[in-house]
C-alpha cells in the first residue's frame, strides 16, 4: 500500500514560500523552522544605511554586518558636517561629559567605514546605490569593485547632492582622496553591469574626477544597456564620451544634452535603444535631427524636454521616428503639432510645461492616438471643441494642469468623446471660472467609462473657501467601475451612498476626503443592510 508523502514547508515552491513569509508576523521564528529560508531570501535582502543624521552615523560606526546582502544602499555619505570627533568610540559621545568639538579629520573615519562596507559586499552585491556629499568626487573611484575575481554588480547608481549648511573650508579634499585610494587593488572587471545611473544636482563639480570615473566604467564594464545621466547645472563632455562608448548596444538612455556636444551627440546611432529621454539645456538649434531618429530604429518610448527648435519635431520626431508609440514633450513655449500624424503607431501622448501659464493652442492630430495627457494650460473651449475630431480613437484623457478647463470644456469633452474609458481631472477651484458640479454631471454621458479620477486637493488651503462649488448631484450618474476622489472635504455618508447607486462600481478610493475616519465603516454597515445582489465595492480611505 502506497502511503502519500507528507508535504512540509520545506517542500513548497519558492514562490509560495515567499508569499507565506510576507504574511508571517514572527519572521525570526519562521527562519528557524524553514531551513531553506536563508538561501531563498538571500536574493531579496536589502541593506540600507542612512547617514543623514548624527544619530544614524553614531549607530553605523558601531555596527558589524554579518548577513549576506545582494543589494546595498548608502545614503548621505558626508551628509552632515560633523560636530564630533568620530575617531573616538560612539559610546564616549553618549556620555554625560562628552564635549562637542570639531576636528578637521572627522569625515575621514566615516569614509573609511563606508569603504569597509563596500569592500565587504563587493563580491556578492548585485545592486548598489550611493548618495554622496558635494566634495566626494575624488573618492568616487574607490567605491568601484576591487575584488580578486569578476564583480557580480549588475546595477550601479551614483548621486551627488548639494548642502547649503556645509562650508568648503571644513573639508580637506586631498586628505579624503588619499584615504579613499589607500591600499586599493585594481578595479575589477564588471561583466554583469548592465545599468548605470549618475545624478548630480550641484551647481558645480569636479569634471576631471567624473571623466576618470566614466573612463573606468567604459574599460571594465562591457555589457551596459541602460544609462541615465542627470546634470542640470554644469556641462560635462565626459557624459557624451560614456554614451558614445555604449551607443550601439544601449536599450535605455536618459541624459542631459548640452550645446558643447549636441552636434556630436546627434551624429551617434542608437540602433537598439527602446526608451530615450533627452533634456536639451538649453539648445535652440539641433543639426539634422531627422538622421538621428532614422538611426534609432527600435525606439518605442521618447521623452523630449526643453527644445526650442520647432524643426526638431517637424523634421525629426514626427517625420523620422516612425516606431515611437509613447511620446512625452515638455517645453517652455507652445509645442508644434503639425506633422504629428506622421507617427503612425503613436498610442500615448503627454504634453507638459514648466510654467502653467504657457498656453497650448495647437491641437494634436493623430488617427492612432489612444491616450492623451495634458499637463499644461490650453486655449480652453476652442481646444477641446476640435480635439474629438483630431483624435477620433482616444480612450483615455488625463487633464491635470489646465487652468482653462471649465464646465463648458467638460461638456464638450463628455458629449464628443463617448468612447472614453479613462478620465482624470485636476479641478482647480481657485480659478475665476472653475469646474463645478454642473460640469461634472456631464460625466454621466460616458457610458463606457471604466476609470475616473477627480482631484481637487489644494495645498494652499483655498479649497474650504470654494468647496461649495462642487456638490454631489452627479455621483449617481456615473458609470465607472473604479473611482478615485482626492480633496473632497465636504463628502459625507449620504454622498457615498449616491456613489453606490452606480451598478458598475467595484472600487471607490477616497483620499483626503470627508471629516471622519469612521465614515467608511458606517457606510459598510449601511451597505450590509441593503438588499442588493451585487457584492460590496471595495472602499478605501487615505489620509
C-alpha positions as CSV (number, residue, x, y, z in Angstrom):
1,X,0.0,0.0,0.0
2,X,1.4,3.4,-1.1
3,X,1.3,6.0,1.7
4,X,1.5,9.5,0.3
5,X,4.4,11.5,1.5
6,X,3.5,14.4,3.8
7,X,4.4,17.8,2.4
8,X,6.3,20.0,4.7
9,X,7.0,23.7,4.4
10,X,10.5,23.0,3.1
11,X,9.0,21.2,0.1
12,X,7.0,24.2,-1.1
13,X,7.9,26.0,-4.2
14,X,9.9,29.3,-3.8
15,X,7.0,31.5,-4.9
16,X,4.6,30.0,-2.4
17,X,7.2,30.2,0.4
18,X,7.8,33.9,-0.2
19,X,4.1,34.6,-0.1
20,X,3.8,32.8,3.2
21,X,6.7,34.7,4.6
22,X,5.1,38.0,3.8
23,X,2.1,37.0,5.9
24,X,4.0,35.6,8.9
25,X,4.3,38.0,11.9
26,X,7.1,36.2,13.7
27,X,9.6,36.1,10.9
28,X,12.5,35.2,13.2
29,X,10.8,32.0,14.3
30,X,9.9,31.2,10.8
31,X,13.6,31.3,9.7
32,X,14.4,28.7,12.3
33,X,11.6,26.4,11.0
34,X,12.4,26.7,7.4
35,X,15.9,25.5,6.7
36,X,15.8,26.8,3.1
37,X,14.9,30.3,4.1
38,X,18.3,31.9,4.3
39,X,19.3,30.5,0.9
40,X,16.0,31.6,-0.6
41,X,15.8,35.1,0.8
42,X,19.5,36.0,0.1
43,X,18.5,37.4,-3.3
44,X,15.9,39.7,-1.7
45,X,17.8,41.1,1.3
46,X,18.4,44.8,1.1
47,X,20.9,46.7,3.2
48,X,20.0,50.4,3.5
49,X,22.3,52.6,5.5
50,X,21.1,56.1,6.3
51,X,23.8,58.6,7.3
52,X,21.6,61.7,7.2
53,X,21.8,62.5,10.9
54,X,24.3,62.4,13.7
55,X,22.3,59.7,15.4
56,X,22.4,57.4,12.4
57,X,26.2,58.0,12.0
58,X,26.7,57.2,15.6
59,X,24.8,53.9,15.3
60,X,26.5,53.0,12.0
61,X,30.1,53.4,13.4
62,X,29.5,50.6,16.0
63,X,27.6,48.1,13.8
64,X,29.2,44.9,12.4
65,X,27.4,43.5,9.4
66,X,27.4,39.7,9.3
67,X,24.5,38.7,7.0
68,X,24.9,38.4,3.2
69,X,23.3,41.0,1.1
70,X,22.8,41.3,-2.7
71,X,21.5,44.9,-2.6
72,X,23.3,47.9,-0.9
73,X,22.2,51.5,-0.4
74,X,24.3,54.0,1.4
75,X,22.5,57.4,1.7
76,X,24.1,60.6,2.9
77,X,27.8,59.9,2.9
78,X,29.2,63.1,4.4
79,X,25.7,64.4,4.6
80,X,26.1,66.4,7.8
81,X,29.2,68.4,8.6
82,X,30.5,66.6,11.7
83,X,30.3,68.2,15.1
84,X,32.0,65.3,16.8
85,X,35.4,63.5,16.8
86,X,34.3,60.2,15.3
87,X,37.8,58.7,15.9
88,X,36.6,58.0,19.5
89,X,34.1,55.4,20.4
90,X,30.5,56.5,19.9
91,X,29.8,55.4,23.5
92,X,32.0,58.3,24.6
93,X,29.7,60.6,22.7
94,X,26.8,59.4,24.6
95,X,28.3,60.0,28.0
96,X,27.3,63.0,30.1
97,X,30.8,64.5,29.8
98,X,31.1,64.3,26.0
99,X,32.3,67.6,24.5
100,X,31.1,68.9,21.2
101,X,34.3,69.7,19.4
102,X,35.2,69.9,15.8
103,X,38.2,68.2,14.1
104,X,39.2,68.6,10.5
105,X,39.7,64.8,10.3
106,X,36.2,63.8,11.4
107,X,34.8,62.9,7.9
108,X,37.6,60.6,7.0
109,X,36.8,57.9,9.7
110,X,33.3,57.8,8.3
111,X,34.7,57.5,4.8
112,X,36.8,54.5,5.9
113,X,33.8,52.8,7.4
114,X,31.7,53.2,4.3
115,X,34.6,51.8,2.2
116,X,34.9,48.8,4.5
117,X,31.2,48.0,4.0
118,X,31.6,48.3,0.2
119,X,34.7,46.1,0.3
120,X,32.9,43.5,2.4
121,X,30.0,43.1,-0.1
122,X,31.7,43.8,-3.4
123,X,31.9,40.1,-4.1
124,X,28.1,39.4,-3.7
125,X,26.3,42.7,-4.2
126,X,24.3,43.0,-7.4
127,X,22.6,46.4,-6.8
128,X,24.5,49.4,-5.3
129,X,23.1,52.9,-4.7
130,X,25.4,55.5,-3.2
131,X,24.4,59.1,-2.4
132,X,27.4,61.4,-1.8
133,X,28.1,64.8,-0.5
134,X,29.3,67.7,-2.7
135,X,33.0,67.2,-2.3
136,X,33.2,63.5,-2.7
137,X,34.3,63.4,-6.4
138,X,37.9,62.4,-5.7
139,X,36.7,59.4,-3.6
140,X,34.3,58.1,-6.2
141,X,36.7,55.6,-7.9
142,X,37.4,53.9,-4.5
143,X,33.8,52.7,-4.3
144,X,34.0,50.6,-7.5
145,X,34.5,46.8,-7.0
146,X,38.1,45.8,-6.4
147,X,37.9,42.1,-5.5
148,X,40.2,39.4,-7.0
149,X,37.6,38.0,-9.4
150,X,34.9,39.5,-11.6
151,X,32.3,41.6,-9.9
152,X,28.7,40.4,-9.6
153,X,27.4,44.0,-9.8
154,X,24.5,44.5,-12.2
155,X,23.1,47.9,-11.3
156,X,25.2,51.0,-10.1
157,X,23.6,54.3,-9.0
158,X,25.6,57.3,-8.0
159,X,24.0,60.5,-6.8
160,X,25.6,63.8,-5.7
161,X,23.7,66.3,-3.6
162,X,24.5,69.8,-2.5
163,X,24.0,71.1,1.0
164,X,23.9,74.7,1.9
165,X,24.9,74.1,5.6
166,X,28.4,72.9,4.6
167,X,31.4,75.2,4.5
168,X,34.1,74.3,2.0
169,X,36.9,75.2,4.4
170,X,35.7,72.4,6.7
171,X,36.8,69.7,4.3
172,X,40.3,68.8,3.1
173,X,39.7,67.1,-0.2
174,X,43.2,66.0,-0.8
175,X,43.2,64.1,2.5
176,X,39.9,62.4,1.5
177,X,41.4,61.3,-1.8
178,X,44.5,59.8,0.0
179,X,42.3,57.7,2.4
180,X,40.0,56.5,-0.4
181,X,42.9,55.3,-2.5
182,X,45.0,53.9,0.3
183,X,45.9,50.2,-0.3
184,X,43.4,49.6,-3.1
185,X,43.6,46.8,-5.6
186,X,43.0,47.3,-9.3
187,X,39.3,47.9,-10.3
188,X,37.6,44.6,-11.0
189,X,36.0,43.5,-14.3
190,X,32.3,44.1,-14.2
191,X,30.9,41.7,-16.8
192,X,27.4,41.7,-15.4
193,X,26.9,45.5,-15.0
194,X,24.0,46.5,-17.3
195,X,22.6,49.6,-15.7
196,X,24.4,52.9,-14.8
197,X,22.8,55.9,-13.1
198,X,24.7,59.1,-12.4
199,X,22.8,62.1,-11.0
200,X,24.3,65.4,-9.9
201,X,22.3,68.4,-8.7
202,X,25.3,70.5,-7.5
203,X,26.0,73.9,-9.1
204,X,29.5,72.7,-9.9
205,X,31.6,69.6,-9.7
206,X,35.0,68.1,-10.5
207,X,34.8,67.3,-14.2
208,X,38.2,65.5,-14.2
209,X,37.1,63.1,-11.5
210,X,33.9,62.5,-13.4
211,X,35.8,61.8,-16.6
212,X,38.1,59.3,-14.7
213,X,35.1,57.5,-13.3
214,X,33.3,57.1,-16.6
215,X,36.6,56.0,-18.3
216,X,36.9,53.3,-15.7
217,X,33.4,52.1,-16.3
218,X,34.0,52.0,-20.1
219,X,37.1,49.9,-19.6
220,X,35.7,47.4,-17.0
221,X,32.1,47.1,-18.0
222,X,31.2,45.9,-21.5
223,X,27.6,44.8,-21.1
224,X,25.9,48.1,-20.2
225,X,22.5,48.5,-21.8
226,X,20.9,51.2,-19.6
227,X,22.4,54.7,-18.9
228,X,20.8,57.6,-17.0
229,X,22.8,60.8,-16.7
230,X,21.4,63.8,-15.0
231,X,23.3,67.1,-14.5
232,X,21.2,70.2,-14.7
233,X,23.8,72.9,-13.7
234,X,27.1,72.4,-15.5
235,X,28.1,70.7,-18.7
236,X,30.4,67.6,-18.9
237,X,31.8,66.4,-22.1
238,X,32.6,63.1,-20.4
239,X,28.8,62.4,-20.4
240,X,29.0,62.3,-24.2
241,X,32.1,60.0,-24.1
242,X,30.4,57.4,-21.9
243,X,27.3,57.4,-24.1
244,X,29.3,57.0,-27.2
245,X,31.1,54.0,-25.7
246,X,27.9,52.0,-25.5
247,X,25.7,53.7,-28.1
248,X,25.3,50.7,-30.3
249,X,24.1,48.4,-27.5
250,X,22.0,50.8,-25.3
251,X,18.4,49.9,-24.9
252,X,17.5,52.7,-22.3
253,X,19.1,56.2,-22.3
254,X,18.3,59.3,-20.3
255,X,20.6,62.2,-20.4
256,X,21.1,66.0,-20.5
257,X,22.3,67.2,-23.9
258,X,24.4,70.4,-23.6
259,X,25.3,72.7,-26.5
260,X,29.0,71.8,-26.2
261,X,28.3,68.3,-27.6
262,X,24.8,68.4,-29.1
263,X,26.2,68.3,-32.7
264,X,28.4,65.2,-31.9
265,X,25.6,63.6,-29.9
266,X,23.0,63.8,-32.8
267,X,25.6,62.0,-35.1
268,X,25.5,58.9,-32.9
269,X,23.5,55.9,-33.8
270,X,21.3,54.1,-31.3
271,X,20.0,51.0,-33.2
272,X,18.9,49.1,-30.1
273,X,17.5,51.9,-27.9
274,X,13.9,51.4,-27.0
275,X,13.4,54.1,-24.3
276,X,15.0,57.6,-24.9
277,X,14.8,60.7,-22.7
278,X,16.6,63.8,-23.9
279,X,16.8,67.1,-21.9
280,X,18.2,69.9,-24.0
281,X,19.6,72.6,-21.7
282,X,19.4,74.9,-23.5
283,X,19.5,74.3,-27.2
284,X,18.0,76.5,-29.9
285,X,19.3,74.6,-32.9
286,X,19.7,70.9,-33.5
287,X,21.6,69.8,-36.6
288,X,20.0,67.1,-38.7
289,X,17.5,65.6,-36.2
290,X,16.0,63.5,-39.0
291,X,19.0,61.4,-39.5
292,X,19.4,60.9,-35.7
293,X,15.9,59.4,-35.4
294,X,16.2,57.3,-38.6
295,X,19.1,55.5,-36.9
296,X,17.1,54.8,-33.8
297,X,15.2,52.0,-35.5
298,X,14.0,50.3,-32.3
299,X,12.7,53.4,-30.5
300,X,9.4,53.0,-28.8
301,X,9.2,55.5,-25.9
302,X,10.5,59.0,-26.4
303,X,10.7,62.0,-23.9
304,X,11.9,65.4,-25.1
305,X,12.4,68.3,-22.8
306,X,13.3,72.0,-23.3
307,X,13.8,72.1,-27.0
308,X,13.0,75.5,-28.7
309,X,13.6,74.3,-32.2
310,X,10.2,73.5,-33.9
311,X,12.0,71.8,-36.8
312,X,13.4,69.3,-34.3
313,X,9.8,68.0,-34.1
314,X,8.6,68.6,-37.6
315,X,11.7,67.2,-39.5
316,X,13.0,64.9,-36.7
317,X,10.5,63.3,-34.4
318,X,7.3,63.5,-36.4
319,X,8.8,62.6,-39.8
320,X,11.6,60.1,-38.9
321,X,10.8,58.5,-35.5
322,X,8.3,56.1,-37.2
323,X,8.4,53.4,-34.5
324,X,7.5,55.7,-31.5
325,X,4.4,54.6,-29.5
326,X,4.8,56.7,-26.4
327,X,5.8,60.4,-26.7
328,X,6.2,63.0,-23.9
329,X,7.1,66.6,-24.7
330,X,7.9,69.3,-22.1
331,X,8.7,72.8,-23.1
332,X,8.6,76.5,-22.2
333,X,6.7,77.5,-25.2
334,X,3.9,76.2,-27.4
335,X,4.6,72.7,-28.7
336,X,4.1,72.4,-32.5
337,X,1.6,69.7,-33.5
338,X,1.6,69.9,-37.3
339,X,3.1,66.7,-38.6
340,X,2.2,64.6,-35.6
341,X,0.1,62.3,-37.7
342,X,3.4,61.1,-39.2
343,X,3.8,58.9,-36.2
344,X,1.5,56.3,-37.5
345,X,2.0,54.0,-34.4
346,X,1.6,56.6,-31.7
347,X,-0.6,55.4,-28.9
348,X,0.1,57.8,-26.0
349,X,1.0,61.5,-25.9
350,X,1.8,63.7,-22.9
351,X,2.1,67.5,-23.3
352,X,3.8,69.2,-20.3
353,X,5.1,72.7,-19.5
354,X,7.5,74.2,-16.9
355,X,5.2,77.2,-16.4
356,X,1.5,76.6,-16.1
357,X,0.6,79.9,-17.9
358,X,2.2,78.7,-21.1
359,X,-0.7,78.2,-23.4
360,X,-1.0,75.3,-25.9
361,X,-3.2,76.4,-28.8
362,X,-2.2,73.7,-31.3
363,X,-4.3,70.6,-31.1
364,X,-2.7,67.2,-31.5
365,X,-3.9,65.3,-34.6
366,X,-3.4,61.6,-34.7
367,X,-5.6,58.8,-36.1
368,X,-3.8,56.2,-33.9
369,X,-3.7,58.0,-30.5
370,X,-5.4,56.2,-27.6
371,X,-4.3,58.2,-24.6
372,X,-3.7,61.9,-24.2
373,X,-2.3,63.6,-21.0
374,X,-2.4,67.4,-20.8
375,X,-0.2,68.7,-18.1
376,X,-0.3,72.4,-19.2
377,X,-2.7,75.2,-20.0
378,X,-4.7,75.1,-23.2
379,X,-6.8,77.6,-25.1
380,X,-9.8,76.0,-23.3
381,X,-13.1,75.7,-25.1
382,X,-11.7,76.1,-28.6
383,X,-9.0,73.5,-27.9
384,X,-11.5,70.8,-26.7
385,X,-14.0,71.5,-29.5
386,X,-11.5,70.4,-32.1
387,X,-9.9,67.6,-30.0
388,X,-12.5,64.9,-30.6
389,X,-12.2,65.1,-34.4
390,X,-8.4,65.3,-34.2
391,X,-8.0,62.2,-32.1
392,X,-11.1,60.0,-33.0
393,X,-9.9,56.8,-31.3
394,X,-8.9,58.2,-28.0
395,X,-10.0,56.2,-24.9
396,X,-8.0,57.8,-22.1
397,X,-7.9,61.6,-21.3
398,X,-5.9,63.0,-18.4
399,X,-6.1,66.8,-17.7
400,X,-4.0,67.8,-14.7
401,X,-2.8,71.4,-15.1
402,X,-5.2,73.2,-17.5
403,X,-6.3,76.4,-15.9
404,X,-8.7,77.0,-18.9
405,X,-10.7,73.8,-18.0
406,X,-14.3,74.8,-17.0
407,X,-17.9,73.5,-17.2
408,X,-18.2,74.2,-21.0
409,X,-15.0,72.4,-21.7
410,X,-16.1,69.4,-19.7
411,X,-19.5,69.4,-21.6
412,X,-17.7,69.3,-24.9
413,X,-15.4,66.5,-23.8
414,X,-18.2,64.3,-22.5
415,X,-20.5,64.8,-25.4
416,X,-18.0,64.5,-28.3
417,X,-15.8,61.6,-26.8
418,X,-18.4,58.9,-25.8
419,X,-15.8,56.1,-26.1
420,X,-13.6,57.4,-23.2
421,X,-12.7,54.6,-20.8
422,X,-10.4,56.5,-18.6
423,X,-10.8,60.2,-17.4
424,X,-8.6,62.0,-14.9
425,X,-9.2,65.7,-14.0
426,X,-7.4,68.1,-11.7
427,X,-10.1,70.6,-10.6
428,X,-8.6,73.9,-9.7
429,X,-11.3,75.7,-7.7
430,X,-9.4,78.9,-7.2
431,X,-9.8,79.9,-10.8
432,X,-12.3,82.6,-11.9
433,X,-14.3,80.0,-13.9
434,X,-13.6,76.6,-12.4
435,X,-15.3,73.3,-13.0
436,X,-18.4,72.9,-10.8
437,X,-21.0,70.2,-10.1
438,X,-22.8,71.5,-13.2
439,X,-19.9,70.4,-15.4
440,X,-19.4,67.1,-13.5
441,X,-22.9,66.0,-14.4
442,X,-21.8,65.6,-18.0
443,X,-19.5,62.7,-17.0
444,X,-22.7,60.7,-16.8
445,X,-22.8,60.7,-20.6
446,X,-19.7,58.5,-20.7
447,X,-21.4,55.1,-20.6
448,X,-18.2,53.2,-21.4
449,X,-16.1,54.9,-18.6
450,X,-14.1,52.4,-16.5
451,X,-11.8,54.6,-14.5
452,X,-12.5,58.1,-13.1
453,X,-10.1,60.2,-11.1
454,X,-11.1,63.7,-9.7
455,X,-8.5,65.7,-7.8
456,X,-9.4,69.0,-6.2
457,X,-6.9,68.9,-3.3
458,X,-5.3,72.3,-2.9
459,X,-2.1,72.6,-0.8
460,X,-2.7,76.4,-0.4
461,X,-5.8,75.6,1.7
462,X,-8.1,77.5,-0.5
463,X,-10.4,74.6,-1.0
464,X,-12.6,75.2,2.0
465,X,-13.5,78.7,0.8
466,X,-14.9,77.4,-2.5
467,X,-15.8,73.8,-1.8
468,X,-19.5,74.8,-2.1
469,X,-18.9,74.9,-5.9
470,X,-18.9,71.1,-6.1
471,X,-21.9,69.2,-4.8
472,X,-22.6,65.6,-5.4
473,X,-25.7,65.5,-7.6
474,X,-23.5,63.9,-10.3
475,X,-22.5,60.9,-8.2
476,X,-25.5,58.6,-9.0
477,X,-25.0,59.4,-12.7
478,X,-21.5,57.8,-13.0
479,X,-20.8,54.5,-14.8
480,X,-17.1,54.0,-14.0
481,X,-16.2,50.8,-12.2
482,X,-13.2,52.4,-10.5
483,X,-13.5,55.9,-8.9
484,X,-10.7,57.8,-7.1
485,X,-11.5,61.1,-5.3
486,X,-9.0,63.4,-3.7
487,X,-9.7,66.5,-1.7
488,X,-13.5,66.4,-1.4
489,X,-13.6,67.6,2.2
490,X,-17.4,68.1,2.2
491,X,-18.3,64.5,1.3
492,X,-20.5,62.6,3.8
493,X,-22.2,59.3,4.2
494,X,-25.2,60.2,2.1
495,X,-22.8,61.2,-0.8
496,X,-21.0,57.9,-0.6
497,X,-24.3,56.1,-0.8
498,X,-25.0,58.0,-4.0
499,X,-21.8,56.6,-5.5
500,X,-23.0,53.1,-4.5
501,X,-26.0,53.5,-6.8
502,X,-23.6,53.0,-9.7
503,X,-24.3,49.4,-10.8
504,X,-20.8,49.1,-12.2
505,X,-18.9,50.3,-9.2
506,X,-16.2,47.9,-8.0
507,X,-13.7,50.3,-6.3
508,X,-14.1,53.6,-4.5
509,X,-10.9,55.3,-3.3
510,X,-11.2,58.4,-1.1
511,X,-8.0,60.4,-0.5
512,X,-8.2,63.3,1.9
513,X,-12.0,63.2,1.7
514,X,-14.6,63.7,4.4
515,X,-14.0,64.6,8.0
516,X,-14.3,61.4,10.0
517,X,-12.2,58.2,9.8
518,X,-15.3,56.3,11.0
519,X,-17.3,57.3,7.9
520,X,-16.2,54.4,5.8
521,X,-17.1,51.9,8.5
522,X,-20.5,53.4,8.8
523,X,-21.1,53.0,5.0
524,X,-20.1,49.4,5.2
525,X,-22.6,48.7,7.9
526,X,-25.4,50.5,6.0
527,X,-24.5,48.6,2.8
528,X,-24.8,45.3,4.6
529,X,-28.4,46.2,5.5
530,X,-29.2,46.9,1.8
531,X,-31.0,44.2,-0.1
532,X,-28.8,44.0,-3.2
533,X,-27.5,41.1,-5.2
534,X,-24.1,42.5,-6.2
535,X,-21.1,42.4,-4.0
536,X,-20.0,45.4,-1.9
537,X,-17.5,47.6,-3.8
538,X,-14.0,48.0,-2.3
539,X,-13.9,51.3,-0.4
540,X,-10.6,52.7,0.8
541,X,-9.9,55.9,2.7
542,X,-6.5,57.5,2.7
543,X,-5.3,60.5,4.7
